[in-house]
Amino acid sequence: MQNNLQELSLILNEMSTDEGTTFEAVFVDDEILEVTCSNNDEFSIHVVMTKKQILTVTPLFSADEVPTGKVNELNSLLLRVSPAVPLSSVGLQDNNYILFGAMSVNTTIENIAHELEVQAENTIDVLETISPLLK
């Protein structure tokens, strides 16, 4: 589904998934849509669109929240956990750990909603796994 972000926001705001997840999509600027999923309303997902991809990014925490001496252990754990997190990957953006995903702009709205829903769930799973290593 080749939509612009404005169309995507309008559709998401009216949508509910088979699992009952609803979405609140608002613009934080002209090129970034912030989506909050009802299955995880604590961590929003930033959505941007290029000519070929829809990119989704969930900021998790600042690197400053990792105690000195725990960075290598945390990074190792994240690398081991990442393959078990469907449709999402873990990365660093500036000084922040993020969970991110990407899909084609030709993806159906149902698949976009599913990927957002899964990324929201994955955020909880990743943070629960690594929480003992954070301040």
C-alpha positions as CSV (number, residue, x, y, z in Angstrom):
1,M,0.0,0.0,0.0
2,Q,1.7,3.1,-1.2
3,N,0.4,5.8,1.1
4,N,1.9,9.0,2.4
5,L,2.1,9.5,6.1
6,Q,-1.0,11.7,6.2
7,E,-3.1,8.9,4.7
8,L,-1.5,6.3,7.0
9,S,-2.3,8.4,10.1
10,L,-5.9,8.7,9.1
11,I,-6.3,5.0,8.5
12,L,-4.4,3.9,11.7
13,N,-6.5,6.3,13.9
14,E,-9.7,4.5,12.7
15,M,-8.3,0.9,12.8
16,S,-8.5,-2.0,15.2
17,T,-6.6,-5.3,14.7
18,D,-8.0,-8.8,15.1
19,E,-6.3,-8.8,18.5
20,G,-8.1,-5.6,19.5
21,T,-5.1,-3.3,19.3
22,T,-6.0,0.3,18.4
23,F,-3.6,3.1,17.3
24,E,-3.2,6.8,18.0
25,A,-1.1,8.4,15.3
26,V,0.0,12.1,15.5
27,F,2.6,14.1,13.7
28,V,5.6,15.3,15.7
29,D,6.8,17.1,12.6
30,D,6.0,17.1,8.9
31,E,8.0,13.9,8.3
32,I,7.6,11.9,11.5
33,L,4.4,10.2,12.6
34,E,4.3,9.1,16.2
35,V,2.2,6.0,16.7
36,T,1.0,4.7,20.1
37,C,-0.4,1.2,20.2
38,S,-3.0,0.3,22.8
39,N,-1.0,-2.9,23.6
40,N,1.9,-0.7,24.8
41,D,1.0,2.9,25.4
42,E,4.2,3.7,27.3
43,F,6.6,3.5,24.3
44,S,5.5,5.2,21.0
45,I,6.8,4.2,17.6
46,H,8.2,6.9,15.2
47,V,7.3,6.2,11.6
48,V,9.0,7.8,8.6
49,M,8.5,7.0,5.0
50,T,10.9,7.1,2.1
51,K,10.2,6.5,-1.6
52,K,10.7,2.7,-1.0
53,Q,10.4,2.0,2.7
54,I,8.4,2.6,5.8
55,L,10.8,2.8,8.8
56,T,9.7,2.3,12.4
57,V,11.8,3.3,15.4
58,T,11.0,2.9,19.1
59,P,13.4,4.8,21.4
60,L,14.2,2.4,24.3
61,F,16.6,4.1,26.6
62,S,19.7,6.3,26.7
63,A,23.2,4.7,26.8
64,D,23.6,6.9,30.0
65,E,21.2,4.5,31.7
66,V,23.6,1.6,31.5
67,P,25.9,1.3,34.5
68,T,29.6,1.6,33.9
69,G,31.1,-1.8,33.3
70,K,27.7,-3.3,32.1
71,V,27.8,-2.0,28.5
72,N,29.5,-5.1,27.0
73,E,27.2,-7.4,28.9
74,L,24.2,-5.5,27.7
75,N,25.3,-5.4,24.1
76,S,26.0,-9.1,24.2
77,L,22.6,-9.8,25.6
78,L,20.9,-7.6,23.0
79,L,22.7,-9.4,20.2
80,R,21.6,-12.8,21.5
81,V,18.0,-11.6,22.0
82,S,17.6,-9.9,18.7
83,P,17.0,-13.0,16.5
84,A,14.2,-14.0,18.9
85,V,12.4,-10.7,18.4
86,P,10.2,-11.1,15.3
87,L,10.0,-8.2,12.7
88,S,12.3,-6.0,14.8
89,S,16.0,-5.3,15.4
90,V,17.9,-3.6,18.1
91,G,20.4,-0.8,17.4
92,L,22.0,2.5,18.5
93,Q,21.0,5.9,17.2
94,D,23.1,8.7,18.5
95,N,23.2,7.9,22.3
96,N,20.0,5.9,22.4
97,Y,19.2,2.3,22.1
98,I,16.3,1.7,19.7
99,L,14.1,-1.1,18.4
100,F,13.5,-0.7,14.7
101,G,11.8,-2.3,11.7
102,A,11.4,-1.6,8.0
103,M,8.8,-2.6,5.4
104,S,8.0,-1.8,1.8
105,V,5.8,1.2,1.0
106,N,3.8,-1.4,-1.0
107,T,2.9,-3.2,2.2
108,T,-0.8,-3.6,3.0
109,I,-2.3,-1.5,5.8
110,E,-3.1,-4.7,7.6
111,N,0.6,-5.7,7.5
112,I,1.7,-2.3,8.6
113,A,-0.7,-2.5,11.6
114,H,0.5,-6.0,12.4
115,E,4.2,-4.9,12.3
116,L,3.5,-1.9,14.6
117,E,1.6,-4.1,17.0
118,V,4.4,-6.7,17.1
119,Q,7.0,-3.9,17.5
120,A,5.1,-2.6,20.5
121,E,5.0,-6.0,22.0
122,N,8.7,-6.6,21.3
123,T,9.6,-3.4,23.1
124,I,8.1,-4.8,26.3
125,D,9.8,-8.1,25.8
126,V,13.3,-6.6,25.2
127,L,13.0,-4.2,28.1
128,E,11.9,-7.0,30.5
129,T,14.9,-9.1,29.4
130,I,17.5,-6.4,29.8
131,S,16.1,-4.4,32.8
132,P,18.5,-6.0,35.3
133,L,21.3,-4.4,33.4
134,L,20.0,-0.8,33.5
135,K,20.2,1.8,36.3
